[in-house]
Amino acid sequence: MTRKLLILLLLAFVAFPASAQDAKENADFKLALNLFQDKFFDLALDQFQLFVNFYPNTQQGIEARYYVARSQFELKRYDEARYSFQNFALSYPDHTRSPEAWMRSGEALVALKNLREAALTYERVRTFHPRSQQAPQALRIAADLFEQLGDKPNAVRVLRLLLQEYGSPDFLPSRIRYAELLLDAGQLDQASQECRRVLEGTQDPASRSRALVLSARVSVALGRSREAVTSLQEVIQKYRTSASYHDALFFLGSARESGGNLRDAAAAWRSIIDDSVRSAPGIRQEAAVRLGDVAIALRDLSGARRAYETASRIDAPLQNLAAFKAGRLSEHTGDTTAAGRWYERAWTDTSRATDRRSAMIAGIKAARWLHRPDETARRAEAFAAAYPDDPVTPRVLLIAAEAVEYEMHDPTGARELYRRVMTHRNAGPIADRAVLGAARSAREFGSWDEARNLFSQVSTAYPASAIRQDAERELEEMVRFEILDREAGMEQLALLMGDVIGDQPRAMMAFRLGEISFTQLKNYPLAFDQYTRALVTGLDAAVQPQARWKAGLSAEYLSLKPGRTAAERSASLREAESAYDSLVRRHPEHPLADEAWSHLIALRSRRVTSSSEVRAVEKMIDSARTSAKVRESLLAALMNAAAAAKLRNDAERLAGRLLVSAASATVRGEAMGRLGLFLAARGEDDSAIVVLREFFDANAGHRLMPEAGSALARLSAKRGDVATVQSVTERLLSSFPYAIDPLDMLLFRADAAFAAHQDAAAADLYEQYRSALESDPLVVRSAGLDVIYRSAVAHHRSGRRQTAERLFGEVIAGERSPEILLNAYTLLASLAESRNDLPGASAYMQEAARLAASSGGSSFGVALESADLLFRNEQYADAAAKYSELLKGITADSLVTYIESRIIVSYLRMDNVSEADRRISAFVKKHPRAEVSVAEFELERGRHMLRKDRADQARVRFDLVVRRYPRTPSAAEAWYWLGRTYELDQDLPRAAQIYDSVLQRYPNDAITPRLKLTLGNVYYTLEQWDKASPLFKSILDDEERSPELVQYAMNNLILTYKELGLYDGALQLTRTYIERFPDDPELINKRIDIGVLYQKLGYYDQSIVHLQNLMSTAGSDLEAELRYYIGESYYYKGDYQQGILEFLKVPYLVTRRGPVDWVATSYYMAGQSYEKMSRFDQAVAMYRQILERAGIDATFKTAAQREIDRVNQLTGKKN
């Protein structure tokens, strides 16, 4: 501080000498500037502020204001600095430092973390100083700041301004970033155009490689995987040292995956991982994660595990995501301990690479599998608090409840959690499990009545539940083995002891002890022993039936006691059967005999293992002296036992019997449901559907409904019965949510749509099914290859080619069935052919042929299709070789003729006429009646001559075909080519006459659509638009006949409608074209046409708005054209002044010469506008611009001179 005061005193002393004013001012300023440059910013600030006070309006005083702001900035007084810079820039806009002041104001705002205001401040450099050196740099910084804010629309807007107004090669990185943002926004056409501009404008390796990678990403998004691969391979081959090399490898993997080539995708990503020295950690980690994903699709689970482990070891953002995926993989393979360890890492993820919901569920599973029940419950509670209404929340709480019950042995805590599940609104699918768990916990806690009620609730409320029998068994165990009245038992024992002292008979004492043990103490081993002892020690005959009955029950109950071994249970059941059998034989007339017989039958039913045993038990039932109702129940139990023992024929026979004879609707329903299931299992689909449908309609709440309904839905889906599947699945989901997997219902609906050829719906449903299946956070599941195959076919048939290719790639990677693989390769070939990738199609067909041969099937058909594909691909040398191989193994005349003719045509199309002639000579001798082939040879000879520019000789050949072979398929095409020869000679009327006659003569020939297009083009050239129009329209009216011509016909019809003045029709058709062909690289011209057509229809305001909106996407090369059309709309609207403003912008916007001279045209229209305003001197000035400007065609100059002469004559002036 002392030093500062001394310097200030010195400054004050220096400031006041009486020297010349200018010298003093210069000295003061120099001193302040020296302080600033020596970094005494606080002193400099004080001195500059003093200087401003003394010299407020001098040049250096103005400069000092700038340095005041600079000093504040260096002192980190950013808020003061920003206002000082801004005030300087606004107060002195013409000062050379004004642009710099705006820049530094932006810097201050960045330092204040006010990024949005900073970005807007940087934009003001361009607003106030558009021609300054700083303007483009300021826009680039503004775009970067908007990106940091996540405001991509404003980033795109600013970059567009930068590139349109300052299109310097120095800003290629900005153009590339602009294209990247356009890609992210889904503006694929514009992104593609920007990539092309970069590639056309530079040879710099860094820029080219980055632009090629970006272009490939756009191509993948547009479904052009082949183009993407070409761009990426250029980077990989030519720019190995560039920063984009590994990006190219990464996206090559993505393109390969998109095209269904999973193995090549894996190879590309593996290359990045292996290059650990040069590849950046982030892209190496992402490649490892993607490699793991594709390895799972390839069914290489060990490879997937290694990839995820590699990714988890790389210190980059996806570490925890890799751990999460490794956990899911371990869970899928059943290694829950390893899954728990991986999931624990995902639980601690703070990077949010894994979404928090999934991470929390992973943490719950980790705690469960690592046997930390208290942590399981704590994490489950946290999830429920964070996501109270999530459909997964009840399942999460159920996991916690089971952990608390089984591992913490805390029935109170478990019961509370189970009750929370029961009352949750999304508990439907697991409500039965929650009730059963609550029942167990209540029993463990000692709440007997509550436990009994809950066990009973499972059976009554959830009759179709898979755990119903568990609940019934536990309820029976509770009833049979829990001692509820021990005091009464002890009292009975005391009375018995008194009778023993009183010397009562021993047999009766044993019987009474058996009764106490059976009824009060529930000690069934003791009860069985005492009943048996009573019987062998002379029990009174009247009581013997009761003793045998109770002995049987004691042994039967004892078999149900938890903890007994299978051998012990079997021994108890044999003892029970023996007691019941003894009762039936010794006391056949006793009332208990019928019940004993029923129990005996039921026990024997439970252990049937053969048909003979089933028939024996059935005979027992038939001979039983029971009611018809009991007999029906016994037969139903025997039917179910036979079904459980896989004695299907016996079970089916009993079901049929009950269906005919049973009086009980319940038993009849059971029999009907079982019979339908048996028929379905045996493959008798028609009969099964009839029976299951009847069962489904008549037994609303039956416990077999979920199983039978699912079978009905599955069989109906195979038949494509969409309505039945829809109604059955909806009813099952509504009535039995606890017993039905909703994903099974979704799959049935998808299969039904697939079988009904409702392909778009099927594709959507399969996607929904797979998404729901694989996104379940609690259970790791994946779709079967059969489902993926059907999904691929549905996508293929519905025209979703890119997804179909990816799915077929998954099928090929994991499928082992030769038939399915063969179909997949064949369909991939058709997909490749449909996008004009004939080499790819040929490769797929060759793979199909190899597969057919290696699998022992007939490969000839596939090989022939492969050869035909090569032929259609114009790979005539390969096709000829392939056809020649096929000739060796066939003898059928028709096939030999066909294949030999293909070989000859291949040589003719290769222009190897000498070889073709040699083969034709042999062919004619061998097949003298093959007129069809000979006509084709002559046609191909004519085409060969046409390719060699020998039109006269070609015409002779075509004329020969039409005269000599008029009934062959080649005749129509020969007429077509005959017409083409006249068209090439510019004899268009003669060509049109021939084309028209061919259409009349061969209206249904395959060449007809092409003829219509060609004839329409001829009429258009002849300006006979009324004749051209119906020809183009007829192609559009029958699109399926020639889909490859639709785009051309629609384009030409638009042009024709415009020539005819049918602007409404042209406008509607142009909109359709834009919608149908979004990938057309020239689509921007159609969008411009929309604005022009609005103008033609008199919708001037709409035209202006539409054209102005195109400015942001059209690019600088088209801005001149757009401005011209906007000017025209103002002109025709009558707003001549605004029209002139637009026209006069055009000459400064033209970036290159094109088919239209926009400069001359705009000056001409500006002149016309001035004339409309009666400002004739200005009009003449505009016309003179045309005369004086270099590069304008002489025709325009002549026309301009005529306009000048006309105006001068009109105004009476001399030239």
Summary of the structure (lengths in Angstrom):
residues: 1215
radius of gyration: 45.2
end to end distance: 82.3
largest distance: 159.7
contacts: 4160
relative contact order: 0.02
helix: 78%
strand: 0%
